[in-house]
Amino acid sequence: MYTPEEYKNMLKMSRKKYLLVEGRDDYYLIIALFDELLGSEWRDIYDIEIDKAGILNSVPGNRSAVETVVGIISKTNLRDKLVGFVDREFRGFDWDDKVLIDQIQKHFVDDRILWTRGHSAENYFLDEKILKTPFRDVSGEIFQKSYNLFKKNLDAYLRVASKLSITALNLGYLKKLRASIGWDIIEGNGNLDIEQWKARLSKIGLTSHDVDKTVSTYLATESIIDSANIETIRWFCDGHISFYLLWCAFARCAYEVTEQLKDKRTMAQNILKYGDETRFNSCASAWAKSAQSNSCEYPEEIFKLLDLRQTQESPS
């Protein structure tokens, strides 16, 4: 592990450029993107490495570690050798006046630091086109019916995810509320089944008082979220909550369209049998392919900051 000063010395001795990201998901996201837009030999062609914040010490928090180290090095003659890519989280969104506004509406760049377009890496995947292939891969013959129902309710799912996000943020319950999500708390019309959710909140250890407080906070967010632009909603909602909720929503759709009563719960559970990492990687690959045809948002600024050409052909 490196201190900021040791990391600076490592850069000084290396002939490579470095991209410093927060963690595993961001690492895989960028690798998938570079593989598609630069070609599989990009490491050797461009002399570039991707580091995760875990190699740093003495700075608490992955995002802070990246921002601190890049901030230090950007003030030296090594600045062109390092770029940081971090989660936006809830920065640059405002809802103090009961209206949700995205004050940035693009990828934010602060010198050598680039933020994700939305809350985190997962927000790139909150799109029916990106999710289509990963959903098909896990659902087999019921895919089309399930996917049609999912598309019909997608806006409702994203609004539920945003209400959960504000609730979690306001109460300091981000991890707890992520654990409360399941396919059976989502109704067939895309809304949240409050009674089922209350039961799950109790199961994860909240007291009856905290359950009531959580539900009332959720319901109080409705006027803000229901009136917001859906594009703003997509980028605002907590990426971790929203990504898993959309997978649970698709599982609920599979439950709804499965005709045999005895198979319904099993079908929903099968959709979710793969782990978080598998789901993320599958969506990252679909997203990167979409970026290749310029049909989705992706962090183009990384290529400019690192002086990379977006082509699969080797530079002359």
Phi, psi and omega per residue, in radians:
M1 nan 2.623 -3.068
Y2 -1.986 2.500 2.828
T3 -1.385 2.870 3.089
P4 -0.931 -0.689 -3.126
E5 -1.196 -0.702 3.113
E6 -1.158 -0.635 3.109
Y7 -1.159 -0.680 3.093
K8 -1.092 -0.721 3.115
N9 -1.158 -0.625 3.083
M10 -1.088 -0.759 3.109
L11 -1.068 -0.685 -3.113
K12 -1.091 -0.608 -3.094
M13 -1.514 -0.242 -3.079
S14 -1.677 2.599 3.062
R15 -1.618 -0.033 -3.062
K16 -1.557 2.867 2.918
K17 -1.731 2.702 -3.066
Y18 -2.288 2.463 2.960
L19 -1.968 2.143 -3.097
L20 -1.848 2.100 -3.096
V21 -2.099 2.960 -3.051
E22 -1.263 -0.839 -3.023
G23 -2.777 -2.858 -3.024
R24 -1.053 -0.791 -3.100
D25 -1.084 -0.792 3.122
D26 -1.110 -0.659 3.119
Y27 -1.060 -0.844 -3.128
Y28 -1.201 -0.653 3.122
L29 -0.983 -0.843 -3.084
I30 -1.255 -0.653 3.088
I31 -1.070 -0.779 3.106
A32 -1.057 -0.724 3.141
L33 -1.148 -0.813 -3.138
F34 -1.130 -0.692 3.119
D35 -1.019 -0.709 -3.102
E36 -1.346 -0.714 -3.002
L37 -1.657 -0.340 -3.120
L38 -2.016 -0.270 -3.058
G39 1.669 2.751 -3.003
S40 -1.182 -0.275 -3.120
E41 -1.716 0.366 -3.021
W42 -1.051 -0.563 -3.135
R43 -1.056 -0.803 -3.107
D44 -1.331 -0.661 -3.091
I45 -1.172 -0.748 -3.020
Y46 -1.810 -0.035 -3.121
D47 0.907 1.036 -3.084
I48 -2.288 2.540 3.086
E49 -2.222 2.618 3.038
I50 -1.952 2.138 3.110
D51 -1.909 2.592 3.044
K52 -1.757 2.647 -3.077
A53 -1.055 -0.336 -3.139
G54 -1.090 -0.274 3.112
I55 -1.428 -0.077 -3.135
L56 -1.755 2.593 3.011
N57 -2.284 3.046 3.123
S58 1.270 0.044 3.067
V59 -2.198 2.023 -3.077
P60 -1.280 2.391 3.076
G61 1.471 2.297 -3.077
N62 -1.106 -0.770 -3.141
R63 -1.101 -0.788 3.133
S64 -1.104 -0.646 3.134
A65 -1.081 -0.826 3.137
V66 -1.091 -0.849 -3.078
E67 -1.129 -0.654 3.140
T68 -1.165 -0.857 -3.087
V69 -1.154 -0.780 3.124
V70 -1.136 -0.657 3.100
G71 -1.064 -0.701 3.113
I72 -1.160 -0.836 -3.035
I73 -1.283 -0.463 3.130
S74 -1.158 -0.266 3.124
K75 -1.644 0.150 -3.139
T76 -2.072 3.096 3.118
N77 -1.332 0.079 3.071
L78 -1.680 0.074 -2.976
R79 -0.980 -0.624 -3.086
D80 -1.277 -0.134 -3.100
K81 -1.634 -0.060 -3.033
L82 -2.477 2.355 3.029
V83 -2.291 2.483 3.071
G84 -1.920 2.456 3.116
F85 -2.204 2.024 -3.024
V86 -2.307 2.855 3.081
D87 -1.219 2.401 3.035
R88 -1.213 -0.641 -3.005
E89 1.006 -2.333 -3.074
F90 -1.711 0.225 -3.112
R91 -1.227 2.436 3.089
G92 1.449 0.108 3.003
F93 -1.908 2.511 3.133
D94 -2.314 2.332 3.071
W95 -2.466 0.408 -3.114
D96 -1.115 -0.552 -3.132
D97 -1.690 0.446 3.093
K98 1.169 0.287 3.041
V99 -2.232 2.172 -3.115
L100 -1.433 2.126 -3.087
I101 -2.230 2.344 2.983
D102 -1.623 1.867 -3.056
Q103 -1.373 -0.146 -3.080
I104 -1.915 -0.894 3.075
Q105 1.039 0.486 3.078
K106 -2.940 -3.112 3.008
H107 -1.266 2.234 -3.115
F108 -1.608 2.307 3.107
V109 -2.102 2.234 3.059
D110 -2.113 1.610 -3.084
D111 1.058 -1.831 -3.103
R112 -1.849 0.222 3.101
I113 -1.903 2.316 3.092
L114 -2.102 2.344 3.088
W115 -1.661 2.654 2.929
T116 -1.043 2.703 -3.103
R117 -1.104 -0.714 3.107
G118 -2.016 -2.780 -3.037
H119 -0.910 -0.818 -3.123
S120 -2.749 -3.065 -3.049
A121 -0.988 -0.646 -3.069
E122 -1.087 -0.431 -3.116
N123 -1.122 -0.400 3.059
Y124 -1.105 -0.399 -3.041
F125 -1.648 -0.057 -3.045
L126 -1.414 1.037 -3.006
D127 -2.555 2.289 -3.083
E128 -1.038 -0.555 -3.135
K129 -1.218 -0.657 -3.134
I130 -1.258 -0.650 -3.060
L131 -1.413 -0.250 -2.995
K132 -1.015 -0.939 -3.106
T133 -1.154 -0.829 3.080
P134 -0.993 -0.683 3.114
F135 -1.173 -0.701 3.126
R136 -1.073 -0.675 -3.078
D137 -1.117 -0.428 -3.075
V138 -1.861 -0.004 -2.999
S139 -2.120 -0.228 3.041
G140 1.076 -2.340 -2.964
E141 -1.227 -0.301 3.116
I142 -1.627 0.134 -3.070
F143 -0.953 -0.943 -2.971
Q144 -1.074 -0.788 3.115
K145 -1.118 -0.723 3.142
S146 -1.140 -0.759 -3.100
Y147 -1.165 -0.677 3.113
N148 -1.079 -0.731 3.112
L149 -1.190 -0.689 3.110
F150 -1.046 -0.827 -3.139
K151 -1.061 -0.693 3.141
K152 -1.051 -0.618 -3.049
N153 -1.811 0.085 -2.987
L154 -0.991 -0.778 3.141
D155 -1.044 -0.699 3.129
A156 -1.125 -0.715 3.119
Y157 -1.067 -0.771 -3.105
L158 -1.156 -0.601 3.097
R159 -1.214 -0.687 3.047
V160 -1.038 -0.781 -3.135
A161 -1.069 -0.662 3.140
S162 -1.244 -0.633 3.074
K163 -1.133 -0.717 3.062
L164 -1.105 -0.644 -3.109
S165 -1.133 -0.842 3.126
I166 -1.126 -0.714 3.114
T167 -1.041 -0.836 -3.141
A168 -1.098 -0.719 3.136
L169 -1.140 -0.802 -3.097
N170 -1.130 -0.592 -3.067
L171 -1.726 -0.089 -3.072
G172 1.226 0.587 -3.034
Y173 -1.990 0.506 -3.023
L174 -0.945 -0.888 -3.120
K175 -1.222 -0.663 -3.126
K176 -1.120 -0.756 -3.097
L177 -1.268 -0.525 3.037
R178 -1.057 -0.675 -3.121
A179 -1.274 -0.258 -3.098
S180 -1.534 -0.097 -3.071
I181 -1.445 2.423 3.070
G182 -2.750 2.813 -3.098
W183 -1.105 -0.460 -3.063
D184 -1.491 0.001 3.044
I185 -1.665 0.004 -3.125
I186 -1.834 2.239 -3.137
E187 -1.404 2.856 -3.115
G188 -1.050 -0.439 3.137
N189 -1.591 0.066 3.084
G190 1.720 -0.170 3.142
N191 -1.467 2.987 -3.140
L192 -1.526 2.291 3.035
D193 -1.435 1.751 -2.999
I194 -1.067 -0.719 -3.104
E195 -1.158 -0.732 3.075
Q196 -1.125 -0.679 3.138
W197 -1.137 -0.735 3.112
K198 -1.027 -0.712 3.128
A199 -1.111 -0.696 3.135
R200 -1.222 -0.626 3.089
L201 -1.083 -0.680 3.092
S202 -1.153 -0.686 -3.123
K203 -1.118 -0.556 -3.125
I204 -1.526 0.107 2.960
G205 1.866 0.088 3.098
L206 -1.325 2.462 3.063
T207 -1.229 2.876 3.135
S208 -1.052 -0.622 3.102
H209 -1.119 -0.787 -3.126
D210 -1.210 -0.569 3.068
V211 -1.095 -0.826 -3.139
D212 -1.107 -0.711 3.130
K213 -1.118 -0.710 3.140
T214 -1.135 -0.793 -3.126
V215 -1.147 -0.743 -3.135
S216 -1.145 -0.639 3.085
T217 -1.137 -0.736 3.098
Y218 -1.027 -0.850 -3.089
L219 -1.138 -0.517 3.139
A220 -1.260 -0.271 3.140
T221 -1.486 -0.148 -2.964
E222 -1.053 -0.721 -3.092
S223 -1.137 -0.617 3.125
I224 -1.207 -0.857 -3.020
I225 -1.337 -0.700 -3.083
D226 -1.183 -0.390 3.137
S227 -1.654 -0.074 -3.058
A228 -1.442 2.689 3.058
N229 -1.134 2.378 -3.044
I230 -1.147 -0.505 3.096
E231 -1.164 -0.710 3.065
T232 -1.101 -0.747 3.119
I233 -0.988 -0.783 -3.080
R234 -1.025 -0.710 -3.092
W235 -1.501 -0.410 -3.104
F236 -1.342 -0.744 -2.945
C237 -1.075 2.538 3.106
D238 -0.925 2.091 -3.031
G239 -1.065 -0.649 -3.094
H240 -1.236 -0.788 3.082
I241 -1.079 -0.840 -2.996
S242 -1.196 -0.730 -3.106
F243 -1.088 -0.812 3.130
Y244 -1.202 -0.647 3.139
L245 -1.096 -0.676 3.127
L246 -1.155 -0.623 3.051
W247 -1.157 -0.714 3.082
C248 -1.129 -0.643 3.116
A249 -1.109 -0.725 3.110
F250 -1.148 -0.648 3.066
A251 -1.088 -0.678 3.087
R252 -1.115 -0.685 3.094
C253 -1.088 -0.716 3.097
A254 -1.084 -0.696 3.076
Y255 -1.055 -0.765 -3.082
E256 -1.158 -0.640 -3.042
V257 -1.601 -0.218 3.109
T258 -1.211 2.230 -2.982
E259 -1.467 -0.628 -3.119
Q260 -1.396 2.089 -3.065
L261 -0.980 -0.717 -3.091
K262 -1.202 -0.308 -3.104
D263 -1.689 -0.156 -2.934
K264 -1.094 -0.909 -3.114
R265 -1.164 -0.668 3.126
T266 -1.092 -0.722 3.131
M267 -1.085 -0.779 3.120
A268 -1.084 -0.752 -3.130
Q269 -1.164 -0.590 3.134
N270 -1.156 -0.573 3.113
I271 -1.057 -0.568 -3.022
L272 -1.805 0.225 -3.054
K273 -1.299 -0.314 3.122
Y274 -1.468 2.620 -3.065
G275 -1.339 2.986 -3.131
D276 -0.992 -0.735 -3.084
E277 -1.130 -0.743 3.118
T278 -1.101 -0.771 3.120
R279 -1.089 -0.778 -3.127
F280 -1.092 -0.847 -3.086
N281 -1.090 -0.694 3.119
S282 -1.079 -0.765 -3.141
C283 -1.243 -0.629 3.112
A284 -1.088 -0.696 3.115
S285 -1.129 -0.767 3.120
A286 -1.124 -0.699 3.126
W287 -1.137 -0.772 -3.134
A288 -1.103 -0.678 3.078
K289 -1.116 -0.647 3.105
S290 -1.194 -0.623 3.102
A291 -1.130 -0.576 3.140
Q292 -1.045 -0.603 3.109
S293 -1.666 0.191 3.088
N294 1.013 0.626 -3.100
S295 -1.896 0.314 3.049
C296 -2.675 2.909 3.074
E297 -1.428 2.398 3.076
Y298 -2.631 2.831 -3.035
P299 -1.341 1.317 3.135
E300 -0.998 -0.525 -3.070
E301 -1.067 -0.448 3.085
I302 -1.010 -0.705 -3.105
F303 -1.175 -0.667 3.119
K304 -1.203 -0.782 -3.100
L305 -1.139 -0.578 -3.138
L306 -1.693 0.041 3.123
D307 1.007 0.909 3.128
L308 -1.929 2.449 3.092
R309 -1.607 2.269 -3.093
Q310 -1.428 1.403 3.131
T311 -2.656 2.666 3.084
Q312 -1.541 -0.066 3.104
E313 -1.539 2.548 3.117
S314 -1.177 2.524 3.091
P315 -1.157 2.570 -3.128
S316 -1.321 nan nan
